[in-house]
Amino acid sequence: MKQILIKAHEAIKVKQAASPFELGEMATTASVVKIMRDRTAVIGNIGDSRVYLLKNGSQSVEHLTLDDSYFKQETINSPQEYDYKKIQEDMARLDTFDFLPDNIPPFAAKTRNVISQALGTSEMEPNIYTHQLSPGDRLIIMSDGIHDNLTDQQIAKCLIDNPHDTEKATRALVQQAKEVSKQNTSRSKPDDITAIVVKL
C-alpha cells in the first residue's frame, strides 16, 4: 500500500517536471483501501481525504484516518494536552465552528483546510492504517468536499437512510454536500465532492 502511494507521487512529479508551467503545482490527496479475505482493511492515506466506518447496527461513524494538517504534529508532540483523533472527530461533529469545545485549540479550526502533505509535494510519507471489519460494516471513502460540508451525524444518516443500497447512499452524500457547499455557512466549502461507500 505504501508503494502504491509512493509510485503515484513519483508519477505526478514526472508530470510536473515535463510541464512545469501547466502542472508545476499539481498535487492531490488520496485514500486507498484494500480489503483482505479475512476482512482486514488496509488503508493508505495522504492529506485530508478520509475513510470512515459505520459499523453494522451503529448510529455513528468512526474515523479510520487522520488528516495531515498543520496542527497534527503539534498535537502529536503534546499528547498530554491534545488528543488529535478526538479533536478531528469533535470538529467533524460540529454544525458550526463559531463556538469550539474546550479540547479544540483555536488555531485548529482556522487551519482545518491547510494540509501538510499531499501526492506531488516535495516531501511525502504515506499513512498506513489497518482495521478489522465485520459483515454488514460500511466504509466511506471521501474527499474533503464531503467531510468539510457535512457533519459526522449527516454522513451517518445518509447511510442509515439507505441501509441496503450503497449507490443511493453515495448519491445522497454527494447531493447533500453539494447543497451545503452552495450555502453561506461556516462549513460551506466549494471543492471536489467525491465519495465511495463499500458494504461488507
N, C-alpha and C positions, 0 to 999 in steps of 0.2 A: 504493500500500500504506500509506503514511504517512497519507493522508487517510481511509482505511478505519478505522484505529485512532483517529484524532482524532475522527471522527464518532461512533464507538461511545462514546468517552469523553464527548463532549458529550451524547449521548443519556442516558447514566447520570446526568450532572449535572442534566439536566432532571427526571428521575425523582426524584432526591434532593430537589430544590427543591420538587417538588409534594407529596412525602410525607416531610418531614424526620424525623419521629419513627419511621416504619417503615423508610425506605430511606436515611436520612441517612448511614449508614456503608457503604452498598452499594459494593462495588468488586470487580474481578476481574483476574486475569492473562490473557494471551492470546498465542497464536502462530497466525499466519495464513500460509498458503503458497499461492502461485500458481506453477504450473509452466508455463513458456512453451513454445512449439513447438520451440525449439532445446534444450529440456531444461534451461534455466536456472531454478533455483528462486529465487523472490523471497520472502523471509521477513520478515514484520512481527512484532515481538516486544515484549512488555511484561511485566515481573515475572519470575516463575520458571517459567512454562510453557516447555517446551523443545522443540527439534527436533533429533533425532539422525539420523545417516546410517549405514546399513550398506551399504557398497559391495559390489557383486557379487563374490562369492568371498572376501570378508573374513570374519574371525572376531571382529572387534571393531567397536564403534560409534565414530563421531566426533561430537563436539558441534558443531552448527552455530550455536547461540545461546549467549549468556552471560547468566546471571541478573542482574537488577537487585537486587543485595544491598547491604547497608550497608557491606561491606568492599570492594566493587568499586572505588569511587572512590579509596580509599586505595591499592589495588594499582596502579591506573592512574597515580596520582601518583608511584609509586615503582617504575617498570618495571625499574630496575637490581636491585631486591630481590625483587620478586614478578612472576610470570607468571600473571595471573588465569585465563586459559584453562586452563593446566596445573593450577592449584590446583583449579578446578572439576572437571576430568576426574579428577584423582587422588582427590579426595574421593568422587566418584561410583563409583570402582572399589573403595573400601574396604568390607570386610564389617562393620567396626566403627569407631567414631570414638573408641575409648578410647586408641588409640595412633596419632598422626598422623605422616606423613612430615615430614622437616625443612623441606621447602619450604612447608608449610602453617602459617600463623600460628595460634596457639592460639585467637584470637577468631573465626577463620573458621568452625570447627565450631559454636561457640556461637551464631553469628548466621546460620547457613546457611538458616534458615527465615524470616528477617526481611528483607522486601523493601523497597526504597527507592522504588518507584513502581508504580502499577497504574492500570488504567482506573477512573475515578471518584474518584481522589485529587486534591488541589489542583493539583499540577503534574505534567505527563506529557509525556515526549518519547520517541516510539517508536524502537526499534532496528530498523534495516533491514539485512538481510544478503542477499547473492546467492551462489549456489553452482552450479557446473556439474555436472549429473548425467549418468550413463551408463545404457544399457539394463541392466536387472537390478538396479539400485540400489534400496534401500528406504529411505523416510523414515519416521521415527516421530515423530509429534506427540503430546505428552503433557503432562498436568498434573503438579504436584509430587507427587501421590499415587502416581504410578508411579516417578519417578526418585528420590524420597526413600526409598521402601520397597525398591526393587530396585537392585542394583549394575549397573554397565555390563555386566559379564560376564553377569549374569542376563537383562538386556534383550536382549543379542545372542543368547543361547541360545534365547530364546522365538522369535526369528525364524529362526534357523538350523534349529531343530527343525521348523519349518513353512515350508519354502522356497517353496512354490507357492501357499499359501493365506493371504492377508492377514487374512481374517476369523478363522481359527484362531489366527494369531499374535497378533492383537489380544486375543482372548479369553484366551489364555494369559498375556499381560502383565497384564491386569486381574485375573484369578483369582489369580495368584501374588502380585501386590501386595496384594490383599485379605487373603490368608492372612498375609503378613508384618505387615500393619497391625494385626492382632489379637494379635500376639505381644508379648512384653516384651523388646525388644532396643533397642539404641541407634539403630537405623534405623527402627523401627516408628513409623508416623505415621498416625493415623486422619484421613483427609482425602479430598477429592474424588479419585477414581481414574478418569481418562479417558485413552484412547489411540486413535490412528488410525494405521494402517500403510498406506502407499501404495507400490506397486511400479511401477517404470518399465518 
